[in-house]
């Protein structure tokens, strides 16, 4: 009986200590992306939108934190078409490639108070949306811009990222931190499911500014 009581007590203490190292949180911010068809500084061709995700963190030590989660990554591009539109309607095609992302990262808490954060990680994602949006044309060229581009979009992607941030607020239970991140795709976002012998290659890079709110269990 004493042995069982000892084992139960030990398990409860271990679970409690482990839980104290875990935090969960949400992340939201802005993302600007572009693919290798354009130059990084082709700002008019970048897709700018929002970014959101849920995080699960394990504080291995005061200096090292491992994280994973589920994120909604929106990437894409913009360019003009050869169509004609009604007066006042912007001539702009927006390519949208959206993914459910599984990131895995390690962060290092630096400085005397461990407030400065650097992070490095990898990610894998599954495509959930691949389309091109543009206004209804009233004339112009006969070039066809397909709305649905899922058949030419890879179902899965992977890549890596780096980031830097700062804990602007930390209490016994809450941590608030802004982050600046750079995502670099390492896989081809095009599936090349075509009848003609041309290999299309596109890799995306993204710059993110996010705010993360973590709750310590």
C-alpha positions as CSV (number, residue, x, y, z in Angstrom):
1,X,0.0,0.0,0.0
2,X,2.8,2.4,0.9
3,X,4.5,1.5,-2.5
4,X,1.3,2.3,-4.4
5,X,0.9,5.6,-2.5
6,X,4.5,6.5,-3.2
7,X,4.2,5.8,-6.9
8,X,1.0,7.8,-7.2
9,X,2.6,10.7,-5.3
10,X,5.7,10.6,-7.5
11,X,3.6,10.6,-10.7
12,X,1.6,13.6,-9.5
13,X,4.7,15.5,-8.6
14,X,6.4,14.6,-12.0
15,X,3.2,15.6,-13.9
16,X,3.0,18.9,-12.0
17,X,6.6,19.7,-12.6
18,X,6.3,18.8,-16.3
19,X,3.2,21.0,-16.7
20,X,5.0,24.0,-15.3
21,X,7.4,23.9,-18.2
22,X,4.6,23.9,-20.8
23,X,2.8,26.9,-22.3
24,X,0.2,27.4,-25.0
25,X,-0.5,30.5,-27.0
26,X,-1.8,32.2,-30.0
27,X,0.1,34.1,-32.7
28,X,-1.2,36.7,-35.1
29,X,0.4,39.2,-37.4
30,X,1.1,40.3,-41.0
31,X,2.9,38.5,-43.8
32,X,4.4,39.6,-47.1
33,X,5.4,36.9,-49.6
34,X,6.8,36.5,-53.1
35,X,8.0,33.7,-55.2
36,X,11.1,33.2,-57.3
37,X,9.4,34.5,-60.5
38,X,10.1,38.0,-59.1
39,X,12.8,39.9,-57.3
40,X,12.6,40.3,-53.6
41,X,12.3,44.0,-54.0
42,X,9.4,43.8,-56.5
43,X,7.0,45.2,-53.9
44,X,4.1,45.6,-56.3
45,X,4.2,41.8,-56.9
46,X,4.1,40.8,-53.2
47,X,1.0,39.4,-51.6
48,X,0.4,41.1,-48.2
49,X,-2.1,39.6,-45.8
50,X,-2.5,38.3,-42.3
51,X,-0.9,35.3,-40.4
52,X,-2.3,33.3,-37.5
53,X,-1.4,30.2,-35.5
54,X,-1.6,28.2,-32.3
55,X,1.6,27.3,-30.4
56,X,2.6,24.6,-27.9
57,X,5.9,25.4,-26.1
58,X,8.1,23.3,-23.8
59,X,10.6,25.3,-21.7
60,X,13.5,22.9,-21.6
61,X,15.6,25.3,-19.5
62,X,15.5,29.1,-18.8
63,X,17.5,29.5,-22.0
64,X,16.0,27.0,-24.4
65,X,12.4,26.5,-25.5
66,X,11.1,23.9,-28.0
67,X,7.9,24.8,-29.9
68,X,5.4,23.4,-32.4
69,X,1.8,24.1,-33.3
70,X,-0.6,24.6,-36.2
71,X,-0.4,27.8,-38.3
72,X,-2.3,29.2,-41.3
73,X,0.2,30.4,-43.8
74,X,-0.9,32.6,-46.7
75,X,1.5,33.1,-49.6
76,X,1.1,34.3,-53.1
77,X,1.8,37.0,-55.7
78,X,0.3,39.9,-57.6
79,X,0.6,41.2,-61.2
80,X,-1.4,43.0,-63.8
81,X,-3.4,41.3,-66.6
82,X,-4.0,42.1,-70.2
83,X,-7.7,42.4,-69.6
84,X,-9.8,45.5,-69.7
85,X,-12.0,46.4,-66.7
86,X,-14.6,49.0,-65.9
87,X,-13.4,52.4,-65.0
88,X,-12.3,52.6,-61.4
89,X,-11.6,48.8,-61.2
90,X,-8.0,48.0,-60.4
91,X,-6.2,45.8,-63.0
92,X,-4.7,43.3,-60.6
93,X,-4.5,39.5,-60.4
94,X,-3.8,38.0,-56.9
95,X,-2.4,34.5,-56.7
96,X,-3.3,32.8,-53.4
97,X,-1.6,29.7,-52.0
98,X,-2.7,28.9,-48.5
99,X,-1.4,26.2,-46.2
100,X,-2.0,24.5,-42.9
101,X,1.5,24.5,-41.4
102,X,3.2,22.4,-38.8
103,X,6.3,24.3,-37.6
104,X,9.0,22.8,-35.2
105,X,11.5,25.2,-33.7
106,X,14.0,25.9,-31.0
107,X,14.3,29.3,-29.3
108,X,17.1,30.7,-27.3
109,X,16.4,33.2,-24.6
110,X,19.3,35.7,-24.3
111,X,20.4,38.4,-22.1
112,X,20.5,38.8,-18.3
113,X,16.7,38.7,-18.1
114,X,16.2,36.2,-20.9
115,X,14.0,38.7,-22.8
116,X,15.8,38.7,-26.2
117,X,14.7,35.7,-28.3
118,X,16.2,34.1,-31.3
119,X,14.5,31.2,-33.0
120,X,15.3,28.7,-35.8
121,X,13.1,26.0,-37.2
122,X,11.6,24.0,-40.0
123,X,8.1,23.5,-41.3
124,X,5.9,21.3,-43.4
125,X,2.5,22.2,-44.8
126,X,-0.5,21.0,-46.7
127,X,-2.2,23.2,-49.3
128,X,-5.8,24.1,-48.6
129,X,-6.3,26.8,-51.2
130,X,-4.8,27.5,-54.6
131,X,-6.5,30.1,-56.8
132,X,-6.1,33.3,-58.7
133,X,-8.5,36.2,-58.1
134,X,-9.2,39.2,-60.4
135,X,-12.1,41.4,-61.2
136,X,-14.6,40.5,-64.0
137,X,-13.1,41.7,-67.3
138,X,-15.1,43.6,-70.0
139,X,-12.6,43.0,-72.8
140,X,-8.9,42.9,-73.7
141,X,-6.7,40.0,-74.7
142,X,-7.7,36.4,-75.1
143,X,-5.2,35.0,-72.6
144,X,-6.9,32.8,-70.1
145,X,-5.9,33.2,-66.4
146,X,-7.3,30.1,-64.6
147,X,-9.1,30.8,-61.3
148,X,-8.4,27.3,-59.9
149,X,-4.7,26.5,-59.9
150,X,-4.8,23.5,-57.5
151,X,-3.9,21.1,-60.3
152,X,-0.6,22.8,-60.8
153,X,0.2,23.4,-57.1
154,X,2.1,21.0,-54.9
155,X,0.0,19.4,-52.2
156,X,2.8,19.5,-49.7
157,X,5.6,22.0,-49.0
158,X,8.5,22.2,-46.5
159,X,11.0,24.9,-45.6
160,X,12.9,26.6,-42.8
161,X,12.7,29.9,-40.9
162,X,14.6,32.1,-38.5
163,X,13.3,34.9,-36.2
164,X,14.1,37.4,-33.5
165,X,11.8,38.8,-30.8
166,X,11.6,40.4,-27.4
167,X,9.5,39.7,-24.3
168,X,7.8,43.0,-23.7
169,X,5.7,41.6,-20.8
170,X,6.1,38.5,-18.6
171,X,4.3,37.5,-15.5
172,X,3.9,34.3,-13.6
173,X,1.4,33.0,-16.2
174,X,1.5,35.3,-19.3
175,X,4.2,36.1,-21.8
176,X,3.7,38.7,-24.6
177,X,6.3,39.0,-27.4
178,X,6.5,40.6,-30.8
179,X,8.5,38.6,-33.4
180,X,10.2,39.3,-36.7
181,X,10.5,36.1,-38.9
182,X,11.8,35.1,-42.2
183,X,10.3,32.0,-43.9
184,X,12.2,30.4,-46.9
185,X,10.5,27.6,-48.9
186,X,12.8,24.7,-49.8
187,X,10.5,22.7,-51.9
188,X,8.9,23.5,-55.3
189,X,5.4,24.9,-54.9
190,X,4.5,23.8,-58.4
191,X,3.3,20.2,-59.1
192,X,4.3,20.1,-62.8
193,X,1.3,18.0,-63.7
194,X,1.3,19.1,-67.3
195,X,1.2,17.3,-70.6
196,X,4.1,19.3,-72.0
197,X,7.7,18.8,-71.1
198,X,8.3,22.0,-69.1
199,X,9.4,22.0,-65.5
200,X,8.0,24.9,-63.5
201,X,9.8,25.8,-60.3
202,X,8.6,28.3,-57.7
203,X,9.8,28.7,-54.2
204,X,8.4,31.3,-51.8
205,X,10.0,33.6,-49.2
206,X,8.0,35.5,-46.6
207,X,8.6,38.2,-44.1
208,X,6.4,38.1,-41.0
209,X,5.7,40.5,-38.1
210,X,3.7,38.8,-35.4
211,X,2.6,39.1,-31.8
212,X,2.5,36.0,-29.6
213,X,0.6,35.6,-26.3
214,X,1.6,32.6,-24.3
215,X,-0.1,31.2,-21.2
216,X,2.0,29.1,-18.8
217,X,0.2,26.0,-17.5
